[in-house]
Amino acid sequence: MVRIEPMKCMAGGMIAVVCSTLLMAFNECAAAPESSIYVQCGGGPGPGVDCIHLAAGDGQVTMADDAAKPLYIFSFSEVPLPGVDGAPTDPSLYAGFVMDYGLLSANAPAPTIAVDEDDDVYLNLTNVGMVLRPDLSDPHTVHWHGFPNASSVFDGVPESSVAINMGATLSYYYKPVDAGTYMYHCHVEATEHMQMGMLGNLYVRPRQNQEAVGSLLFTDFDSNNANVANGGTTPAPAVDTGATHATGHTYAYNDGDGTTRYDVEVPIQIGSFDPDFHDASYLVQPLPFRSMKDKYFLLNGRGYPDTTDPAVHSTMNDLGATEDSQPVSSLIEATAGDIILLRISNLNVTQFNTLGTNGIPMQVIAKDARLLRDGAGNNMYYMTNSVTIGGGQSVDVLLHTAGLGGKTFFLYSKNLSQLANNAENFGGAMTEIVIN
């Protein structure tokens, strides 16, 4: 017998009927031999095979102002695979574990997904339902924004693919062959679900990282299948810089010249939050789409100074349980001489955003997961102190820290009205760059 903790199923004096409504063929009274909750991993996880299990549901977060009020969200959380972190291997038991683990566990932002080019990526999405809104029966999807899916069934746009209902799992398969910074979100009722928090960081690391030590990057460029003539998206570099691959070197792209090498990698997702919209959802009121106005401005789901805390942030929800709610810090730390790669993405549904630095220039090397290089192979990188991007866009930025040891800089919104946590100033979309 598998039993779901009743406290996790209670909302506002109502018991969410998770056994019959959510678990479908699997309930605490009689476990069916097969369940609609499962994982598929193609023989993985292992070298070249990534296996991910996400739960889609609801939860609560806490903003950086003094109100400390739990605010309602929809989002994703990562569920341990069978046999990992206490998860049962028996499929009939695993289904109940997934439901219990995923309920009220939504993260803001959603769990970061980082994979390598050429990996077989299996992303399993289970819809665990809404504990605090048991009246909702919303389906969910994962849309890998900017990824050219071979089949529309994995694209996550409900009009042309599959959306997963409560108490069931859908397994997505991807074969990424283009490195870069992307993002993902739920595409069902996209404006609502994205405002409610169903979005996360996603990036693909290049196969150039796996070159043999001592290999000439220019010579091996074609074998990396990054040349446009060989089906890739990046032209070969116009100049052979003589760059060789060394132990520990990592790159943002298959560049062939070593110009995208970095030492420290930090994903930064720009977001914002309208508390009135979230309260309306929580209180079962009509959603104010027309008057949507964000008042919390966020980097990786937090406002300053919470952005600089390296610890996972937790929130005590309305049922008295404490859940990890905002796990991704935006603190940028490096040692003088390091090259920092900022993978900046924006999934704002209400406005464009400008993010900049003070005192440390930004070298923009890519936009929307495409290296800035012209058809003749000339690098079109440029230096700036700010980047402006709209919803669904990304930029890759390098920060060079030579000679900057012992200093702290800021990465912050140049839209100064966004340096606030609702009514409290000196917060919002800002974090620190600490050079040791």
Backbone torsions as a table, in degrees:
resi	resn	phi	psi	omega
1	MET	NA	135.4	176.6
2	VAL	-111.1	128.9	-175.3
3	ARG	-118.9	129.6	174.8
4	ILE	-88.5	132.6	178.8
5	GLU	-57.4	121.8	-176.3
6	PRO	-63.6	-29.8	-178.9
7	MET	-62.6	-32.6	179.8
8	LYS	-75.9	-10.1	-177.2
9	CYS	-106.1	4.7	-174.4
10	MET	-101.1	135.0	-179.9
11	ALA	-144.4	118.3	174.8
12	GLY	54.3	37.2	179.4
13	GLY	84.1	-0.1	179.7
14	MET	-108.9	144.6	175.2
15	ILE	-97.7	118.4	176.4
16	ALA	-72.5	125.5	-173.7
17	VAL	-80.9	75.0	-175.3
18	VAL	-75.1	-26.5	-175.4
19	CYS	-65.1	-49.2	-177.5
20	SER	-88.9	-38.3	-174.6
21	THR	-79.2	-40.1	-173.0
22	LEU	-97.4	-40.9	-175.8
23	LEU	-83.7	-11.8	175.5
24	MET	52.2	-107.9	-174.7
25	ALA	-76.0	-2.1	-177.2
26	PHE	-124.4	121.8	176.8
27	ASN	-141.7	172.9	-174.1
28	GLU	-72.9	-10.0	-178.8
29	CYS	-91.1	-35.9	-178.7
30	ALA	-152.7	113.3	-179.0
31	ALA	-83.8	120.3	177.4
32	ALA	-71.4	154.7	-179.3
33	PRO	-65.7	-23.9	176.5
34	GLU	-128.2	151.5	-178.2
35	SER	-129.7	157.0	174.9
36	SER	-82.4	1.4	174.2
37	ILE	-108.8	123.9	-171.4
38	TYR	-164.6	176.6	169.7
39	VAL	-131.8	145.8	170.1
40	GLN	-122.4	132.3	-173.5
41	CYS	-132.9	6.8	176.4
42	GLY	57.3	35.7	-179.8
43	GLY	87.8	-4.3	-179.6
44	GLY	-95.1	-167.1	1.1
45	PRO	-74.3	159.0	-179.4
46	GLY	174.7	-172.0	180.0
47	PRO	-56.8	123.0	178.9
48	GLY	79.6	0.7	179.2
49	VAL	-129.1	117.3	178.3
50	ASP	-105.3	129.5	178.9
51	CYS	-122.9	122.6	-175.1
52	ILE	-129.6	138.6	175.5
53	HIS	-126.0	116.6	177.9
54	LEU	-110.7	141.8	170.0
55	ALA	-104.7	136.0	176.5
56	ALA	-107.7	124.8	-178.7
57	GLY	-169.7	-148.8	-178.4
58	ASP	-120.8	176.4	-179.4
59	GLY	-179.9	-167.4	178.4
60	GLN	-140.5	149.4	179.9
61	VAL	-129.4	166.8	177.8
62	THR	-123.7	130.6	179.6
63	MET	-86.0	175.6	-171.6
64	ALA	-86.3	0.0	178.8
65	ASP	-83.2	175.9	-175.8
66	ASP	-75.3	-8.7	-178.4
67	ALA	-62.9	-36.1	178.9
68	ALA	51.7	33.6	-177.6
69	LYS	-90.2	126.0	174.5
70	PRO	-62.4	128.2	-178.7
71	LEU	-114.0	140.3	-171.9
72	TYR	-77.9	137.6	177.2
73	ILE	-139.2	159.9	159.5
74	PHE	-106.2	145.6	171.8
75	SER	-175.3	-164.7	-179.4
76	PHE	-113.5	157.4	169.1
77	SER	-139.5	157.8	-179.6
78	GLU	-93.3	133.5	-178.9
79	VAL	-106.7	134.5	176.8
80	PRO	-59.2	143.8	176.2
81	LEU	-73.2	160.3	178.6
82	PRO	-53.1	130.9	179.4
83	GLY	85.8	-0.2	-178.8
84	VAL	-112.7	134.6	176.5
85	ASP	51.1	43.1	175.4
86	GLY	83.5	0.3	178.7
87	ALA	-71.7	131.6	-178.2
88	PRO	-68.1	151.7	177.3
89	THR	-90.6	-21.2	177.4
90	ASP	-68.1	119.0	-176.8
91	PRO	-55.7	-35.5	-178.3
92	SER	-69.7	-28.9	176.4
93	LEU	-85.4	-32.0	-177.4
94	TYR	-63.4	-35.2	-179.8
95	ALA	-59.4	-46.1	178.0
96	GLY	-65.8	-37.5	177.1
97	PHE	-60.6	-43.1	-178.9
98	VAL	-62.4	-45.2	-180.0
99	MET	-61.3	-46.2	-177.7
100	ASP	-66.6	-41.9	-177.2
101	TYR	-69.4	-37.2	-173.5
102	GLY	-84.3	-20.4	-177.3
103	LEU	-65.5	129.2	177.7
104	LEU	59.4	27.2	-176.0
105	SER	-111.3	16.3	-176.1
106	ALA	-59.7	138.5	179.1
107	ASN	-107.0	147.7	172.9
108	ALA	-127.6	113.7	-4.9
109	PRO	-73.2	176.2	175.8
110	ALA	-62.2	162.0	-179.0
111	PRO	-53.3	137.0	178.1
112	THR	-68.8	134.3	177.4
113	ILE	-113.7	120.5	177.7
114	ALA	-129.5	123.2	-177.5
115	VAL	-133.6	168.1	177.6
116	ASP	-102.1	150.1	173.1
117	GLU	-54.2	143.5	176.7
118	ASP	76.4	-3.3	175.9
119	ASP	-67.2	152.5	166.2
120	ASP	-89.8	114.4	-174.4
121	VAL	-107.8	118.2	176.6
122	TYR	-110.3	113.2	180.0
123	LEU	-113.1	112.8	-178.9
124	ASN	-99.1	123.9	-178.7
125	LEU	-113.0	120.5	175.8
126	THR	-111.6	127.3	177.1
127	ASN	-89.0	108.7	-176.8
128	VAL	-94.0	-3.3	177.2
129	GLY	85.9	176.0	-174.8
130	MET	-108.2	110.0	-178.3
131	VAL	-69.4	-43.9	-177.2
132	LEU	-83.0	-8.4	174.0
133	ARG	-132.8	68.0	-177.4
134	PRO	-64.6	-11.0	176.6
135	ASP	-77.1	-16.2	-178.4
136	LEU	-85.5	143.4	176.2
137	SER	-130.0	38.4	-174.6
138	ASP	-63.9	131.9	167.6
139	PRO	-77.0	167.3	-180.0
140	HIS	-140.4	159.8	175.2
141	THR	-141.7	171.0	166.5
142	VAL	-116.6	121.3	174.8
143	HIS	-111.2	113.6	176.3
144	TRP	-81.9	99.5	-172.0
145	HIS	-68.3	123.2	178.2
146	GLY	91.9	-2.3	-177.8
147	PHE	-91.4	128.5	-179.9
148	PRO	-82.2	90.2	-178.9
149	ASN	-68.2	140.3	176.4
150	ALA	-70.4	-28.7	179.9
151	SER	-130.4	134.5	-178.4
152	SER	-66.2	-17.2	-177.9
153	VAL	-62.7	-25.4	-179.5
154	PHE	-97.3	7.2	-173.1
155	ASP	-82.7	-21.4	176.6
156	GLY	83.8	-3.1	175.1
157	VAL	-83.2	114.9	-168.3
158	PRO	-61.5	-26.7	-179.7
159	GLU	-67.7	-23.3	-175.8
160	SER	-128.0	7.6	-178.8
161	SER	-142.8	-156.8	-175.1
162	VAL	-112.0	130.9	171.2
163	ALA	-105.9	141.0	-173.1
164	ILE	-99.0	132.3	-179.6
165	ASN	-85.7	172.0	-177.8
166	MET	-61.4	142.3	175.6
167	GLY	77.0	20.1	-179.0
168	ALA	-143.0	167.0	-177.0
169	THR	-125.4	142.5	170.3
170	LEU	-123.4	132.2	179.1
171	SER	-101.1	119.9	176.0
172	TYR	-94.7	145.7	176.2
173	TYR	-125.9	133.2	178.4
174	TYR	-133.1	148.6	173.8
175	LYS	-128.7	84.3	-174.6
176	PRO	-72.3	128.7	178.6
177	VAL	-123.5	7.0	176.8
178	ASP	-128.9	115.4	177.3
179	ALA	-68.2	159.9	175.3
180	GLY	145.6	178.9	-179.2
181	THR	-99.8	120.9	179.9
182	TYR	-119.5	-157.0	176.2
183	MET	-165.3	165.1	175.9
184	TYR	-140.1	156.6	-179.8
185	HIS	-161.4	166.2	171.3
186	CYS	-78.0	136.3	-177.6
187	HIS	-106.7	5.0	174.2
188	VAL	-80.6	129.5	-177.6
189	GLU	42.2	58.3	-162.9
190	ALA	-56.8	-42.4	-178.1
191	THR	-61.2	-43.7	179.1
192	GLU	-68.4	-52.4	-172.3
193	HIS	-67.9	-31.4	177.5
194	MET	-75.6	-41.5	174.5
195	GLN	-60.1	-34.6	-179.3
196	MET	-76.9	-10.9	171.0
197	GLY	119.8	8.4	-174.1
198	MET	-86.5	71.0	-177.9
199	LEU	-154.2	152.3	-176.6
200	GLY	-158.8	167.6	177.1
201	ASN	-75.4	143.1	176.1
202	LEU	-151.8	130.9	176.4
203	TYR	-149.2	157.8	-177.1
204	VAL	-119.1	125.1	178.4
205	ARG	-88.2	145.6	-171.2
206	PRO	-79.4	155.4	177.1
207	ARG	-67.4	-18.3	177.6
208	GLN	-59.6	-25.3	176.5
209	ASN	-61.2	-23.4	-174.0
210	GLN	-98.8	11.5	176.5
211	GLU	-60.5	151.6	174.7
212	ALA	-67.7	143.4	178.7
213	VAL	-59.2	131.7	-179.0
214	GLY	92.7	-6.1	-179.9
215	SER	-68.0	143.4	175.1
216	LEU	-82.1	120.1	-174.6
217	LEU	-64.3	-38.0	-179.3
218	PHE	-67.0	-44.4	-179.0
219	THR	-62.6	-38.2	-175.5
220	ASP	-91.1	6.8	-175.7
221	PHE	-59.6	-48.0	-179.0
222	ASP	-65.0	-38.2	-179.7
223	SER	-66.8	-21.7	174.1
224	ASN	-77.5	-1.9	177.9
225	ASN	57.5	35.7	178.8
226	ALA	-100.8	-11.4	-179.1
227	ASN	-72.6	140.4	179.9
228	VAL	-56.0	-38.5	-179.0
229	ALA	-63.9	-22.8	-179.5
230	ASN	-101.7	15.9	175.3
231	GLY	97.6	-0.4	178.5
232	GLY	-88.2	-170.3	-175.0
233	THR	-114.9	-5.8	-174.7
234	THR	-114.1	122.4	175.6
235	PRO	-64.3	152.1	176.2
236	ALA	-63.5	147.4	179.7
237	PRO	-64.3	144.8	-178.6
238	ALA	-70.1	-26.1	-174.9
239	VAL	-124.6	134.3	173.6
240	ASP	-83.2	108.8	-178.5
241	THR	-82.0	-7.4	-177.6
242	GLY	77.3	11.1	-177.6
243	ALA	-65.0	136.0	176.2
244	THR	-119.0	153.7	179.7
245	HIS	-82.8	130.5	179.6
246	ALA	-117.8	161.0	179.2
247	THR	-55.0	128.6	177.7
248	GLY	85.2	-5.0	179.4
249	HIS	-71.4	135.5	175.2
250	THR	-130.6	150.6	-174.1
251	TYR	-131.4	155.0	175.9
252	ALA	-81.1	-30.1	-175.3
253	TYR	-143.4	165.3	169.1
254	ASN	-76.7	85.3	-171.0
255	ASP	-93.2	-25.2	-179.3
256	GLY	75.0	-3.5	-179.9
257	ASP	-135.5	1.4	176.4
258	GLY	77.3	7.7	-174.3
259	THR	-77.7	-9.8	177.8
260	THR	-106.3	17.7	179.4
261	ARG	-66.2	144.4	178.1
262	TYR	-144.9	164.6	178.2
263	ASP	-111.2	-34.5	-177.0
264	VAL	-126.5	132.3	-176.7
265	GLU	-119.0	127.1	-179.0
266	VAL	-135.4	116.9	172.7
267	PRO	-80.4	136.2	178.6
268	ILE	-130.4	114.0	177.0
269	GLN	-108.0	122.0	178.7
270	ILE	-79.8	134.3	178.2
271	GLY	-150.6	177.0	175.9
272	SER	-158.6	171.7	-160.9
273	PHE	-152.1	123.7	175.6
274	ASP	-101.5	104.8	-175.8
275	PRO	-64.2	-29.5	179.0
276	ASP	-66.4	-37.8	177.5
277	PHE	-65.0	-44.4	-179.1
278	HIS	-66.5	-39.1	177.6
279	ASP	-65.0	-38.8	179.0
280	ALA	-62.0	-40.2	177.5
281	SER	-64.4	-45.8	-178.4
282	TYR	-62.3	-38.3	-175.9
283	LEU	-90.9	10.8	176.0
284	VAL	58.5	49.9	178.9
285	GLN	-115.0	161.8	175.5
286	PRO	-57.5	138.3	-175.7
287	LEU	-80.8	129.9	-174.6
288	PRO	-85.2	68.6	-178.4
289	PHE	-61.0	-43.7	-175.2
290	ARG	-64.2	-35.6	-176.7
291	SER	-99.3	14.2	-178.3
292	MET	-57.0	121.6	178.9
293	LYS	-143.7	114.9	-176.9
294	ASP	-71.1	139.0	-179.7
295	LYS	-124.1	-15.6	171.7
296	TYR	-110.5	130.7	-177.1
297	PHE	-118.0	126.6	-160.1
298	LEU	-128.2	150.3	164.6
299	LEU	-121.2	120.9	-177.3
300	ASN	52.2	43.3	172.1
301	GLY	79.7	5.6	-179.5
302	ARG	-133.8	156.5	170.8
303	GLY	-104.5	159.0	177.8
304	TYR	-66.8	139.7	7.9
305	PRO	-88.9	-0.5	-178.9
306	ASP	-60.1	-25.2	179.7
307	THR	-59.9	-25.8	-174.9
308	THR	-91.6	-2.4	-179.5
309	ASP	-83.9	117.6	-178.9
310	PRO	-72.0	-11.4	-176.6
311	ALA	-78.9	157.6	171.9
312	VAL	-70.6	133.2	177.4
313	HIS	-93.6	138.3	-179.9
314	SER	-119.9	158.0	179.1
315	THR	-133.2	133.8	171.3
316	MET	-81.7	116.9	-176.1
317	ASN	-83.4	178.9	-174.5
318	ASP	-68.9	-10.3	177.6
319	LEU	-96.7	4.7	176.0
320	GLY	87.7	3.9	179.0
321	ALA	-98.7	144.0	177.6
322	THR	-99.4	122.2	-178.1
323	GLU	-123.2	145.4	170.7
324	ASP	-61.9	124.1	-172.9
325	SER	-119.8	-37.1	-177.9
326	GLN	-132.6	84.4	-169.7
327	PRO	-84.8	-13.0	-169.1
328	VAL	-101.8	113.3	175.2
329	SER	-78.8	153.0	175.4
330	SER	-110.1	9.0	177.8
331	LEU	-64.0	129.8	-179.0
332	ILE	-109.5	112.8	-178.8
333	GLU	-122.5	139.8	178.8
334	ALA	-155.3	166.7	173.3
335	THR	-100.1	142.0	-179.0
336	ALA	-49.9	131.4	-176.2
337	GLY	101.2	-19.4	177.2
338	ASP	-68.5	153.9	170.1
339	ILE	-106.0	124.9	-177.9
340	ILE	-100.8	131.1	172.6
341	LEU	-102.4	117.5	172.6
342	LEU	-99.0	119.6	175.8
343	ARG	-98.2	94.1	-172.7
344	ILE	-98.3	126.4	176.2
345	SER	-131.0	159.2	-177.3
346	ASN	-135.2	121.5	174.7
347	LEU	-122.2	33.2	177.3
348	ASN	-68.4	136.3	-179.0
349	VAL	-101.0	2.4	-175.6
350	THR	-120.9	-20.3	-171.8
351	GLN	-164.5	165.0	168.5
352	PHE	-78.0	158.0	179.4
353	ASN	-133.9	143.3	174.9
354	THR	-117.4	123.0	-178.7
355	LEU	-118.0	134.3	-176.7
356	GLY	-145.0	177.9	-179.8
357	THR	-123.2	163.8	171.0
358	ASN	-119.6	120.1	172.2
359	GLY	87.2	-8.8	178.8
360	ILE	-133.3	112.5	-174.7
361	PRO	-65.7	153.3	177.4
362	MET	-105.7	129.2	174.0
363	GLN	-103.1	110.1	-178.7
364	VAL	-84.3	120.1	-176.5
365	ILE	-111.0	-15.4	-176.8
366	ALA	-158.7	153.1	173.7
367	LYS	-135.3	137.5	176.5
368	ASP	51.2	45.0	176.9
369	ALA	62.1	30.0	175.9
370	ARG	-131.8	124.9	177.9
371	LEU	-61.2	138.4	179.1
372	LEU	-80.3	91.4	-178.6
373	ARG	-147.3	133.0	-178.3
374	ASP	-81.3	176.2	-175.6
375	GLY	-63.4	-21.9	178.8
376	ALA	-87.7	-0.8	177.4
377	GLY	92.3	9.5	178.9
378	ASN	-84.4	130.2	177.9
379	ASN	-69.9	131.3	-177.8
380	MET	-108.7	28.6	177.4
381	TYR	-61.3	155.0	177.4
382	TYR	-146.4	156.3	179.6
383	MET	-98.3	142.3	-179.9
384	THR	-159.0	173.1	171.7
385	ASN	-115.7	7.3	176.6
386	SER	-159.7	154.3	174.8
387	VAL	-131.8	139.1	177.9
388	THR	-114.6	123.3	-178.8
389	ILE	-138.0	147.8	178.0
390	GLY	-97.7	178.7	178.0
391	GLY	-59.9	132.1	-179.6
392	GLY	88.6	4.9	179.6
393	GLN	-109.3	159.4	177.2
394	SER	-141.7	155.8	172.3
395	VAL	-138.0	149.3	172.7
396	ASP	-111.9	127.4	-173.0
397	VAL	-127.7	135.8	173.3
398	LEU	-105.2	136.7	173.2
399	LEU	-114.6	121.0	179.7
400	HIS	-96.6	125.1	-168.5
401	THR	-111.5	10.6	179.8
402	ALA	-57.0	131.7	177.9
403	GLY	77.5	8.7	-175.6
404	LEU	-110.7	15.4	-177.2
405	GLY	-59.5	143.4	178.5
406	GLY	79.4	13.2	-177.7
407	LYS	-118.6	154.4	176.0
408	THR	-123.6	131.9	179.3
409	PHE	-119.9	172.4	178.1
410	PHE	-119.1	140.5	165.2
411	LEU	-109.5	120.6	-169.3
412	TYR	-152.6	162.4	177.3
413	SER	-72.0	128.7	174.9
414	LYS	-79.4	-10.0	169.4
415	ASN	-80.5	92.9	-166.2
416	LEU	-61.2	-24.6	176.9
417	SER	-66.5	-14.8	-179.8
418	GLN	-90.8	4.6	175.5
419	LEU	-92.0	57.1	-177.2
420	ALA	-151.3	148.4	170.9
421	ASN	-106.0	89.2	-173.7
422	ASN	59.2	-116.5	-176.2
423	ALA	-85.1	-6.2	-176.8
424	GLU	-97.5	126.9	-179.2
425	ASN	-82.6	173.5	-178.1
426	PHE	55.9	62.4	176.6
427	GLY	-160.8	-142.0	173.8
428	GLY	73.1	-142.2	-171.2
429	ALA	-80.2	78.5	-177.6
430	MET	-153.9	144.6	173.5
431	THR	-147.9	179.6	-176.3
432	GLU	-114.3	146.5	174.3
433	ILE	-112.7	107.8	-174.1
434	VAL	-104.4	117.7	179.2
435	ILE	-105.9	113.8	-177.9
436	ASN	-86.5	NA	NA
